[in-house]
Amino acid sequence: MKARIVWSAKSLRDLDAIERYVGQYNRAAAQRLVQKIIRRTDRLQSFPSSGGPVDEDESRRYRQVVQGNYRVIYRYDLEDNTATIVTVIHAARLLDPDQLEKPRSDQ
């Protein structure tokens, strides 16, 4: 059974910001970049644990896939077979662990 991919509100805002920034210089390239980022996550449906670890995440709950200069940070929940895209950041930036969702006390 394929995993479900869910984009968080923050990750969608990140994509929008990336498209607006790159779009200042080349609108078509910006749209292509965002589509490539989205397509890069498609493999998570079949291989949800395939992403590499996120060095800044001490809990090791999060994984990442890289598309070009961007890191797509996600969390895979085995129980409901869902990969939640949490944020998309430029690879040159360190991830602020505060950008990651806080675990609920019941998990």
LINBEL-V467483 format. One record per backbone hydrogen bond with DSSP energy under -1.0 kcal/mol. NH is the residue of the N-H (numbers start at 1). CO is the residue of the C=O. If there is no record, write none. Layout:
# LINBEL-V467483
{{NH;CO} {NH;CO}}
This chain:
# LINBEL-V467483
{{3;45} {4;81} {6;83} {8;85} {12;8} {13;9} {14;10} {15;11} {16;12} {17;13} {18;14} {19;15} {20;16} {21;17} {22;18} {23;19} {25;22} {26;22} {30;26} {31;27} {32;28} {33;29} {34;30} {35;31} {36;32} {37;33} {38;34} {39;35} {40;36} {42;39} {44;41} {45;42} {47;43} {50;47} {52;64} {57;54} {63;74} {64;52} {65;72} {67;70} {70;67} {71;89} {72;65} {73;87} {74;63} {75;84} {77;82} {82;77} {83;4} {84;75} {85;6} {86;73} {87;73} {89;71} {91;69} {93;90} {99;96} {100;97} {107;104}}
